[in-house]
Amino acid sequence: MTVIADTSPLHYLVLIDAVHILPALFGKVTIPGAVLRELSAAGAPPDVRAWLSKMPDWLSVESARLRLQDERLESLGAGEREAIALALEDPSEALLIMDEAKGRQEAANRHLRFIGTLGVLDTAAARGLIDLPSCIGRLSRTNFYITPSILKALLDNDLRRRAGGQSKR
């Protein structure tokens, strides 16, 4: 599996001190050049730029060989466009980590698999890598938007999962 991350999931995982879950879940993660530029831009949070300045060995930067000429992609940011282009090079093996609704819709239109920041956190919690309520609490102190219904479902699922695990002991 080739895991390709867009900007926002890396951005938020760094801000909540949970970026370490990516190699634990996926091994290597690839980002396109546009994502590298967005994460290192002057407007990116200092913590994100500092993390990127010591790029971990599990993160690699690749350029897409495909140049997508599709006007539906013009409304997306450069990071989303390049991440989708990278994923389309081997769609059966690609997993996109992407949060933006328009990008996820375009990925779905192209039959690409994707997961967002919340899905990554939920998967990590299911594997015992993080405490989900703590991570969600830190995430809520950023500008990441979670609808109340999704937040409730995520935390209820985590509570059921933890209660089920405790009853098996």
N, CA, C and O of each residue as an XYZ file, in Angstrom:
676
protein
N       0.849     -1.176      0.000
C       0.000      0.000      0.000
C       0.894      1.239      0.000
O       1.895      1.303      0.714
N       0.515      2.204     -0.803
C       1.190      3.491     -0.853
C       0.299      4.508     -0.167
O      -0.823      4.747     -0.613
N       0.779      5.106      0.905
C       0.005      6.081      1.660
C       0.496      7.474      1.284
O       1.684      7.781      1.380
N      -0.450      8.308      0.852
C      -0.131      9.649      0.378
C      -0.922     10.644      1.220
O      -2.150     10.584      1.283
N      -0.209     11.549      1.859
C      -0.867     12.504      2.752
C      -0.974     13.880      2.120
O      -0.071     14.342      1.422
N      -2.083     14.510      2.381
C      -2.297     15.906      2.039
C      -1.830     16.754      3.228
O      -1.420     16.216      4.257
N      -1.894     18.032      3.084
C      -1.357     18.962      4.072
C      -2.077     18.915      5.415
O      -1.431     18.759      6.451
N      -3.398     19.047      5.417
C      -4.095     19.254      6.688
C      -3.944     18.090      7.680
O      -3.763     18.358      8.868
N      -4.005     16.830      7.272
C      -3.817     15.786      8.284
C      -2.438     15.864      8.957
O      -2.342     15.721     10.176
N      -1.384     16.085      8.186
C      -0.055     16.229      8.789
C      -0.013     17.444      9.708
O       0.495     17.373     10.827
N      -0.546     18.542      9.232
C      -0.602     19.795      9.993
C      -1.221     19.553     11.371
O      -0.634     19.908     12.393
N      -2.408     18.947     11.392
C      -3.115     18.763     12.661
C      -2.487     17.680     13.525
O      -2.455     17.818     14.748
N      -1.989     16.613     12.927
C      -1.344     15.576     13.730
C      -0.079     16.110     14.397
O       0.236     15.726     15.524
N       0.641     16.984     13.717
C       1.801     17.621     14.348
C       1.330     18.508     15.500
O       1.892     18.446     16.593
N       0.313     19.327     15.271
C      -0.153     20.266     16.294
C      -0.652     19.566     17.551
O      -0.527     20.111     18.648
N      -1.218     18.365     17.411
C      -1.733     17.664     18.594
C      -0.744     16.614     19.105
O      -1.088     15.785     19.947
N       0.464     16.657     18.599
C       1.540     15.761     19.027
C       1.154     14.292     18.841
O       1.365     13.459     19.722
N       0.586     14.000     17.675
C       0.181     12.621     17.378
C       0.696     12.145     16.027
O       0.268     11.096     15.544
N       1.602     12.890     15.409
C       2.097     12.518     14.084
C       2.840     11.186     14.120
O       2.988     10.533     13.088
N       3.305     10.782     15.292
C       4.024      9.506     15.441
C       3.159      8.290     15.100
O       3.684      7.199     14.876
N       1.852      8.473     15.060
C       0.986      7.333     14.750
C       1.039      6.957     13.268
O       0.729      5.821     12.908
N       1.429      7.898     12.410
C       1.445      7.586     10.979
C       2.405      6.447     10.638
O       1.984      5.497      9.978
N       3.678      6.492     11.053
C       4.538      5.350     10.729
C       4.111      4.085     11.467
O       4.310      2.979     10.964
N       3.529      4.236     12.648
C       3.058      3.055     13.380
C       1.910      2.368     12.636
O       1.793      1.143     12.663
N       1.075      3.151     11.982
C      -0.066      2.590     11.246
C       0.289      2.183      9.825
O      -0.173      1.154      9.333
N       1.113      2.994      9.166
C       1.302      2.830      7.728
C       2.739      2.569      7.282
O       2.971      2.284      6.107
N       3.686      2.658      8.173
C       5.084      2.534      7.760
C       5.529      3.826      7.115
O       5.769      4.816      7.805
N       5.639      3.829      5.813
C       6.073      5.021      5.067
C       4.865      5.836      4.611
O       3.792      5.296      4.339
N       5.068      7.135      4.536
C       4.053      8.061      4.036
C       4.731      8.947      3.000
O       5.858      9.404      3.192
N       4.030      9.178      1.908
C       4.532     10.015      0.824
C       3.725     11.302      0.763
O       2.514     11.301      0.984
N       4.406     12.392      0.461
C       3.717     13.655      0.207
C       4.213     14.211     -1.124
O       5.373     14.024     -1.491
N       3.326     14.895     -1.842
C       3.781     15.568     -3.067
C       4.481     16.880     -2.708
O       4.357     17.376     -1.587
N       5.208     17.427     -3.662
C       5.941     18.664     -3.445
C       5.070     19.813     -2.973
O       5.506     20.621     -2.153
N       3.853     19.899     -3.473
C       2.966     20.989     -3.059
C       2.660     20.917     -1.569
O       2.548     21.950     -0.909
N       2.524     19.716     -1.036
C       2.269     19.560      0.396
C       3.493     20.008      1.188
O       3.364     20.674      2.215
N       4.667     19.647      0.714
C       5.899     20.098      1.362
C       5.943     21.625      1.402
O       6.271     22.217      2.430
N       5.611     22.254      0.282
C       5.626     23.723      0.225
C       4.581     24.324      1.164
O       4.851     25.325      1.828
N       3.393     23.725      1.226
C       2.340     24.252      2.102
C       2.719     24.107      3.574
O       2.478     25.015      4.370
N       3.308     22.976      3.937
C       3.695     22.756      5.329
C       4.852     23.645      5.764
O       4.986     23.955      6.948
N       5.681     24.054      4.825
C       6.851     24.869      5.171
C       6.656     26.350      4.863
O       7.578     27.144      5.050
N       5.490     26.726      4.401
C       5.217     28.129      4.062
C       5.263     29.003      5.316
O       5.064     28.523      6.432
N       5.525     30.274      5.112
C       5.622     31.221      6.226
C       4.344     31.256      7.066
O       4.404     31.514      8.268
N       3.201     31.001      6.450
C       1.934     31.031      7.180
C       1.626     29.771      7.972
O       0.670     29.751      8.746
N       2.416     28.723      7.795
C       2.205     27.484      8.554
C       2.612     27.712     10.008
O       3.506     28.513     10.279
N       1.968     27.019     10.942
C       2.334     27.188     12.353
C       3.811     26.849     12.591
O       4.353     25.940     11.962
N       4.447     27.575     13.489
C       5.860     27.319     13.782
C       6.153     25.861     14.159
O       7.186     25.320     13.765
N       5.254     25.223     14.917
C       5.474     23.817     15.294
C       5.518     22.913     14.064
O       6.304     21.967     14.015
N       4.682     23.200     13.080
C       4.648     22.398     11.856
C       5.943     22.614     11.066
O       6.561     21.657     10.599
N       6.344     23.870     10.921
C       7.585     24.157     10.190
C       8.791     23.548     10.896
O       9.696     23.032     10.239
N       8.814     23.601     12.222
C       9.929     23.021     12.987
C       9.973     21.508     12.797
O      11.050     20.937     12.624
N       8.815     20.855     12.829
C       8.759     19.402     12.636
C       9.280     19.047     11.236
O      10.047     18.100     11.066
N       8.852     19.813     10.263
C       9.248     19.529      8.889
C      10.737     19.792      8.658
O      11.347     19.160      7.796
N      11.313     20.697      9.402
C      12.736     20.999      9.224
C      13.611     19.807      9.610
O      14.774     19.732      9.212
N      13.057     18.888     10.377
C      13.752     17.650     10.746
C      12.925     16.485     10.199
O      12.500     15.601     10.942
N      12.712     16.508      8.906
C      11.815     15.541      8.265
C      12.173     14.106      8.676
O      13.319     13.678      8.534
N      11.185     13.377      9.184
C      11.452     11.994      9.611
C      11.729     11.083      8.418
O      11.307     11.364      7.297
N      12.436     10.002      8.671
C      12.804      9.100      7.576
C      11.617      8.323      7.015
O      11.720      7.749      5.931
N      10.498      8.292      7.726
C       9.319      7.586      7.221
C       8.509      8.445      6.250
O       7.545      7.961      5.656
N       8.886      9.702      6.085
C       8.181     10.626      5.195
C       9.036     10.887      3.964
O      10.205     11.255      4.079
N       8.452     10.696      2.788
C       9.185     10.971      1.553
C       8.383     11.926      0.673
O       7.157     11.998      0.756
N       9.100     12.644     -0.158
C       8.487     13.589     -1.090
C       8.649     13.033     -2.493
O       9.751     12.674     -2.907
N       7.539     12.965     -3.222
C       7.577     12.482     -4.609
C       6.791     13.423     -5.495
O       5.820     14.046     -5.065
N       7.220     13.517     -6.721
C       6.493     14.285     -7.721
C       5.626     13.343     -8.529
O       6.042     12.241     -8.886
N       4.430     13.788     -8.808
C       3.539     12.985     -9.635
C       4.006     13.025    -11.075
O       4.372     14.078    -11.597
N       3.990     11.883    -11.700
C       4.328     11.832    -13.128
C       3.143     12.288    -13.968
O       3.320     12.815    -15.067
N       1.940     12.084    -13.453
C       0.725     12.491    -14.164
C       0.451     13.970    -13.947
O       0.611     14.483    -12.839
N       0.050     14.634    -14.981
C      -0.415     16.012    -14.881
C      -1.894     15.976    -15.234
O      -2.265     15.816    -16.397
N      -2.723     16.125    -14.227
C      -4.163     16.024    -14.443
C      -4.701     17.292    -15.071
O      -4.539     18.384    -14.526
N      -5.326     17.146    -16.189
C      -5.963     18.260    -16.880
C      -7.468     18.080    -16.731
O      -8.140     17.615    -17.651
N      -7.979     18.445    -15.590
C      -9.388     18.238    -15.281
C      -9.886     19.484    -14.563
O      -9.416     19.814    -13.475
N     -10.830     20.164    -15.175
C     -11.295     21.420    -14.583
C     -11.976     21.213    -13.242
O     -12.072     22.155    -12.455
N     -12.457     19.992    -12.956
C     -13.057     19.732    -11.642
C     -12.015     19.840    -10.530
O     -12.370     20.083     -9.376
N     -10.750     19.665    -10.857
C      -9.692     19.747     -9.858
C      -9.215     21.173     -9.624
O      -8.479     21.431     -8.672
N      -9.626     22.101    -10.483
C      -9.147     23.478    -10.370
C      -9.584     24.143     -9.066
O      -8.918     25.065     -8.596
N     -10.681     23.694     -8.481
C     -11.148     24.296     -7.228
C     -10.386     23.761     -6.013
O     -10.539     24.277     -4.906
N      -9.569     22.729     -6.221
C      -8.800     22.160     -5.120
C      -7.486     22.908     -4.944
O      -7.004     23.574     -5.860
N      -6.925     22.790     -3.768
C      -5.602     23.341     -3.526
C      -4.557     22.502     -4.231
O      -4.826     21.376     -4.648
N      -3.371     23.054     -4.359
C      -2.288     22.345     -5.049
C      -1.948     21.026     -4.355
O      -1.662     20.034     -5.025
N      -1.976     21.005     -3.034
C      -1.678     19.775     -2.301
C      -2.663     18.665     -2.614
O      -2.265     17.521     -2.834
N      -3.939     18.995     -2.635
C      -4.957     17.990     -2.965
C      -4.795     17.494     -4.396
O      -4.859     16.292     -4.654
N      -4.585     18.428     -5.329
C      -4.434     18.027     -6.735
C      -3.248     17.082     -6.909
O      -3.370     16.042     -7.555
N      -2.098     17.445     -6.329
C      -0.910     16.610     -6.499
C      -1.038     15.284     -5.754
O      -0.537     14.265     -6.229
N      -1.701     15.277     -4.593
C      -1.900     14.024     -3.857
C      -2.782     13.072     -4.670
O      -2.501     11.876     -4.744
N      -3.837     13.599     -5.275
C      -4.707     12.769     -6.118
C      -3.930     12.259     -7.325
O      -4.060     11.093     -7.698
N      -3.134     13.111     -7.932
C      -2.332     12.689     -9.093
C      -1.371     11.562     -8.697
O      -1.223     10.591     -9.439
N      -0.725     11.679     -7.551
C       0.166     10.608     -7.088
C      -0.611      9.311     -6.869
O      -0.156      8.235     -7.257
N      -1.766      9.417     -6.256
C      -2.581      8.223     -5.983
C      -3.038      7.554     -7.274
O      -3.148      6.330     -7.332
N      -3.302      8.339     -8.297
C      -3.767      7.773     -9.563
C      -2.679      7.005    -10.310
O      -2.978      6.279    -11.258
N      -1.425      7.157     -9.897
C      -0.351      6.406    -10.542
C      -0.448      4.916    -10.237
O      -0.007      4.090    -11.036
N      -1.019      4.568     -9.093
C      -1.237      3.171     -8.723
C      -2.477      3.111     -7.832
O      -2.370      2.860     -6.632
N      -3.656      3.342     -8.420
C      -4.873      3.510     -7.623
C      -5.253      2.306     -6.767
O      -5.854      2.476     -5.706
N      -4.919      1.104     -7.200
C      -5.302     -0.061     -6.404
C      -4.466     -0.187     -5.134
O      -4.868     -0.865     -4.188
N      -3.312      0.459     -5.110
C      -2.423      0.389     -3.945
C      -2.434      1.664     -3.100
O      -1.835      1.692     -2.025
N      -3.101      2.708     -3.564
C      -3.025      4.011     -2.910
C      -4.065      4.180     -1.814
O      -5.197      3.709     -1.926
N      -3.659      4.855     -0.766
C      -4.551      5.325      0.288
C      -4.218      6.791      0.517
O      -3.097      7.130      0.898
N      -5.192      7.654      0.283
C      -5.016      9.089      0.508
C      -5.418      9.428      1.935
O      -6.435      8.945      2.433
N      -4.617     10.260      2.591
C      -5.016     10.832      3.879
C      -5.360     12.277      3.576
O      -4.478     13.098      3.322
N      -6.655     12.584      3.605
C      -7.134     13.882      3.131
C      -8.390     14.261      3.904
O      -9.259     13.422      4.143
N      -8.478     15.521      4.289
C      -9.636     15.993      5.051
C     -10.646     16.793      4.234
O     -11.848     16.674      4.470
N     -10.200     17.587      3.297
C     -11.077     18.516      2.598
C     -12.167     17.775      1.834
O     -11.899     16.827      1.095
N     -13.388     18.223      2.028
C     -14.542     17.548      1.432
C     -14.465     17.496     -0.090
O     -14.760     16.460     -0.685
N     -14.073     18.602     -0.732
C     -13.994     18.606     -2.207
C     -12.927     17.624     -2.691
O     -13.138     16.910     -3.672
N     -11.798     17.588     -2.014
C     -10.738     16.653     -2.387
C     -11.178     15.209     -2.207
O     -10.905     14.361     -3.056
N     -11.854     14.933     -1.111
C     -12.344     13.569     -0.858
C     -13.391     13.166     -1.910
O     -13.437     12.016     -2.347
N     -14.224     14.129     -2.304
C     -15.225     13.841     -3.342
C     -14.552     13.523     -4.668
O     -14.951     12.589     -5.363
N     -13.533     14.297     -5.020
C     -12.813     14.019     -6.268
C     -12.068     12.688     -6.185
O     -11.977     11.971     -7.181
N     -11.541     12.355     -5.022
C     -10.895     11.046     -4.835
C     -11.926      9.933     -5.011
O     -11.654      8.931     -5.672
N     -13.097     10.107     -4.424
C     -14.160      9.105     -4.562
C     -14.599      8.975     -6.014
O     -14.840      7.866     -6.491
N     -14.706     10.103     -6.725
C     -15.082     10.070     -8.141
C     -14.097      9.251     -8.967
O     -14.453      8.687    -10.001
N     -12.863      9.197     -8.499
C     -11.809      8.457     -9.204
C     -11.555      7.077     -8.580
O     -10.575      6.406     -8.905
N     -12.451      6.672     -7.687
C     -12.391      5.356     -7.034
C     -11.105      5.158     -6.238
O     -10.548      4.061     -6.199
N     -10.639      6.241     -5.601
C      -9.460      6.177     -4.753
C      -9.899      6.007     -3.298
O     -10.887      6.603     -2.871
N      -9.170      5.203     -2.551
C      -9.456      5.038     -1.128
C      -8.880      6.232     -0.372
O      -7.828      6.760     -0.732
N      -9.585      6.651      0.683
C      -9.100      7.766      1.482
C      -9.560      7.614      2.923
O     -10.507      6.892      3.234
N      -8.853      8.321      3.781
C      -9.161      8.389      5.203
C      -8.785      9.799      5.634
O      -7.881     10.403      5.058
N      -9.461     10.320      6.626
C      -9.139     11.652      7.117
C      -8.429     11.602      8.460
O      -8.140     10.528      8.987
N      -8.158     12.766      8.996
C      -7.491     12.858     10.284
C      -8.258     12.100     11.360
O      -7.663     11.372     12.154
N      -9.573     12.268     11.388
C     -10.370     11.575     12.410
C     -10.320     10.066     12.231
O     -10.271      9.331     13.217
N     -10.332      9.596     11.000
C     -10.218      8.167     10.739
C      -8.871      7.624     11.177
O      -8.786      6.519     11.713
N      -7.813      8.400     10.950
C      -6.475      8.000     11.381
C      -6.444      7.905     12.905
O      -5.929      6.936     13.463
N      -6.999      8.922     13.577
C      -7.014      8.905     15.043
C      -7.840      7.736     15.573
O      -7.443      7.084     16.540
N      -8.970      7.471     14.955
C      -9.824      6.361     15.389
C      -9.106      5.023     15.198
O      -9.167      4.160     16.074
N      -8.442      4.849     14.087
C      -7.686      3.620     13.832
C      -6.565      3.463     14.850
O      -6.343      2.370     15.370
N      -5.864      4.548     15.133
C      -4.773      4.505     16.112
C      -5.304      4.167     17.504
O      -4.666      3.425     18.250
N      -6.458      4.705     17.850
C      -7.060      4.396     19.156
C      -7.467      2.928     19.228
O      -7.286      2.275     20.255
N      -8.019      2.417     18.129
C      -8.431      1.011     18.103
C      -7.234      0.084     18.289
O      -7.375     -1.021     18.814
N      -6.073      0.530     17.865
C      -4.854     -0.282     18.018
C      -4.103      0.028     19.309
O      -3.015     -0.499     19.545
N      -4.682      0.876     20.133
C      -4.068      1.187     21.412
C      -2.879      2.127     21.337
O      -2.072      2.174     22.265
N      -2.755      2.874     20.251
C      -1.610      3.773     20.078
C      -1.805      5.137     20.734
O      -0.834      5.814     21.072
N      -3.057      5.535     20.912
C      -3.356      6.844     21.489
C      -4.593      6.740     22.367
O      -5.348      5.770     22.302
N      -4.776      7.758     23.181
C      -6.014      7.945     23.924
C      -6.859      8.914     23.097
O      -6.548     10.103     23.017
N      -7.910      8.412     22.494
C      -8.701      9.222     21.567
C      -9.306     10.469     22.214
O      -9.179     11.552     21.643
N      -9.957     10.371     23.373
C     -10.524     11.607     23.946
C      -9.466     12.683     24.192
O      -9.740     13.869     24.005
N      -8.278     12.293     24.603
C      -7.208     13.261     24.821
C      -6.806     13.925     23.499
O      -6.651     15.145     23.435
N      -6.639     13.125     22.456
C      -6.277     13.683     21.141
C      -7.379     14.583     20.601
O      -7.100     15.642     20.039
N      -8.626     14.168     20.767
C      -9.752     14.993     20.302
C      -9.786     16.306     21.084
O     -10.074     17.360     20.517
N      -9.494     16.245     22.375
C      -9.435     17.465     23.177
C      -8.383     18.423     22.649
O      -8.634     19.623     22.540
N      -7.196     17.899     22.318
C      -6.143     18.765     21.759
C      -6.555     19.282     20.383
O      -6.297     20.437     20.046
N      -7.191     18.429     19.595
C      -7.632     18.838     18.261
C      -8.670     19.956     18.354
O      -8.689     20.860     17.519
N      -9.526     19.890     19.366
C     -10.576     20.914     19.521
C      -9.996     22.279     19.882
O     -10.681     23.294     19.753
N      -8.744     22.315     20.333
C      -8.102     23.595     20.645
C      -7.414     24.198     19.423
O      -6.793     25.257     19.516
N      -7.524     23.528     18.288
C      -7.030     24.069     17.023
C      -8.242     24.593     16.252
O      -9.341     24.671     16.801
N      -8.049     24.946     15.000
C      -9.187     25.389     14.185
C      -9.788     24.245     13.364
O     -10.532     24.494     12.415
N      -9.472     22.987     13.718
C     -10.046     21.826     13.036
C     -11.533     21.771     13.382
O     -11.904     21.871     14.551
N     -12.374     21.614     12.376
C     -13.814     21.579     12.608
C     -14.327     20.140     12.607
O     -14.068     19.365     11.687
N     -15.055     19.814     13.659
C     -15.708     18.508     13.777
C     -17.177     18.782     14.069
O     -17.500     19.504     15.013
N     -18.063     18.213     13.268
C     -19.482     18.398     13.556
C     -19.796     17.691     14.874
O     -19.204     16.656     15.177
N     -20.711     18.236     15.648
C     -21.051     17.603     16.924
C     -21.500     16.150     16.778
O     -21.189     15.321     17.633
N     -22.223     15.834     15.711
C     -22.702     14.458     15.545
C     -21.546     13.495     15.257
O     -21.543     12.369     15.753
N     -20.574     13.927     14.464
C     -19.417     13.076     14.187
C     -18.572     12.919     15.451
O     -18.090     11.827     15.751
N     -18.399     14.003     16.180
C     -17.643     13.940     17.429
C     -18.289     12.963     18.408
O     -17.602     12.136     19.007
N     -19.600     13.057     18.568
C     -20.306     12.162     19.485
C     -20.170     10.714     19.041
O     -19.891      9.840     19.862
N     -20.363     10.447     17.750
C     -20.258      9.077     17.244
C     -18.850      8.525     17.446
O     -18.687      7.365     17.827
N     -17.845      9.336     17.197
C     -16.450      8.910     17.342
C     -16.140      8.559     18.793
O     -15.561      7.510     19.077
N     -16.529      9.443     19.706
C     -16.237      9.205     21.122
C     -17.087      8.070     21.696
O     -16.612      7.303     22.533
N     -18.339      7.959     21.251
C     -19.182      6.842     21.703
C     -18.599      5.511     21.241
O     -18.566      4.547     22.005
N     -18.142      5.457     20.002
C     -17.530      4.241     19.471
C     -16.273      3.876     20.264
O     -16.042      2.707     20.574
N     -15.469      4.883     20.588
C     -14.253      4.643     21.368
C     -14.604      4.132     22.764
O     -13.948      3.227     23.280
N     -15.624      4.702     23.365
C     -16.048      4.266     24.696
C     -16.526      2.820     24.663
O     -16.182      2.030     25.542
N     -17.320      2.471     23.649
C     -17.778      1.075     23.497
C     -16.594      0.136     23.282
O     -16.538     -0.953     23.855
N     -15.660      0.567     22.459
C     -14.488     -0.254     22.181
C     -13.682     -0.497     23.457
O     -13.260     -1.621     23.726
N     -13.474      0.549     24.231
C     -12.711      0.413     25.478
C     -13.471     -0.408     26.506
O     -12.874     -1.197     27.238
N     -14.773     -0.230     26.563
C     -15.578     -1.013     27.520
C     -15.551     -2.490     27.120
O     -15.473     -3.369     27.979
N     -15.614     -2.755     25.824
C     -15.559     -4.149     25.349
C     -14.228     -4.783     25.641
O     -14.170     -5.961     25.992
N     -13.155     -4.036     25.505
C     -11.821     -4.536     25.784
C     -11.614     -4.821     27.250
O     -10.922     -5.770     27.618
N     -12.227     -3.983     28.104
C     -12.072     -4.163     29.549
C     -12.865     -5.358     30.030
O     -12.447     -6.035     30.969
N     -14.012     -5.635     29.404
C     -14.823     -6.760     29.862
C     -14.207     -8.092     29.497
O     -14.577     -9.116     30.072
N     -13.260     -8.109     28.541
C     -12.615     -9.353     28.134
C     -11.466     -9.731     29.062
O     -10.944    -10.843     28.977
N     -11.072     -8.833     29.934
C      -9.924     -9.089     30.804
C     -10.277     -9.973     31.958
O      -9.418    -10.284     32.784
